[in-house]
Amino acid sequence: MQIFVSFEAFDTITGKEVTRLRQEAGELMQRIMGSGKVTASGIFEGKRGGFYVLEVESAEELMDLISPRMVDNFHITMHPLVSVEKLGEFFQKWQTS
């Protein structure tokens, strides 16, 4: 299952805490990128955040990738992804029901 995960650093992290955040975020990003589960990723211009598209088998695997350290420092939004083709199949199925 593919999951779109967006993240943005808490606005309350300022001053000297930014240096700590950058260090931790770098380590977290390396771990996630090295997991073999990332199919796409990027950073949002003008924000302290970005996104991953992750290929995972379960909620537990997703929870393991999005560690407590990430939850403690970032607003995180997750959405399961469905292809446009599958959406068309879904509409067709329910149109005939």
N, C-alpha and C positions, 0 to 999 in steps of 0.2 A: 504494500500500500504506500502511495506517495503522500507525504505531508508537507505543506508549505508552512514554514516556521519563520515568522518575522520577530525581530528583537530590537529594542531601543533602550539605551541606558537611562536609568532613572535621572530625572532632572536634579534631584537632590545631591547627586554625586558631583561635587565641585572642588576647586582648589587642589590641595594635596591628594585628595581621594581619587582624582582623575588619573594620577600616575599609577596608583594601585589598580584602578580599573583597567587601564591599558595593559598592564602586566598580566592580570588575571584573564582578561578577554583574549589576549594573544595566546595564552596557554589553552584556554577553552576552545578557541577556533582551530588551533593545530590539532587538538584531540578529535574534534568533530570532523575536520577535513580528512584526517588520517584514518577514520573509521571505515572507509569504503562505502558508506551509506549516502554520501552527498551526490546528487545528480545535477544540481545547479546551486549557485551561491552568488552573493553580491553584497555590496554596501550601498546604502542610500545616501546620495549626495545631500549635503546640508543637514544631516542628522547624525547622531551617534548610534547608528544601528544598521541593520542589514537583514538578509534573509538566507535561508537554506531551503532547498527542496530535498527531503530525506526519503529514502526507500527503506521502510521498516516492515517487520513482520507482525509487530504487536505494540500495544500501548506500553508494555514494560520495556521494550527495546527503545522506544522513543524517550521514555522517562530516564533511561540510563544515559542516552546521548545528551539530553537537556538536564544537566546535573544541577544539584542544589545551588552551586556557586553561580550558575547562570540565572536561576530564578531569583537569587538574592540581589542581583545587580541590574536586571533588565526587565522591562515590560515585555512579555512574550505572548504572541498570538499564534495559534496553530489552526490550520484548516486542511482536512483531507482533500485531495485533488482527484477529479474525475475528468477523463478526456472528453473532448467535444463529441467524439464518435459515440462514446458511452452515453452521453447526455441525449443524443439523437435517438439511440436505441430505447432509452428510458421513456422519452416522450412518445415514441411510436408504440411502445408496449401499453402505456396507460391511455393512449388515444383510442385503442381498439377494445379496451376493457369496459 
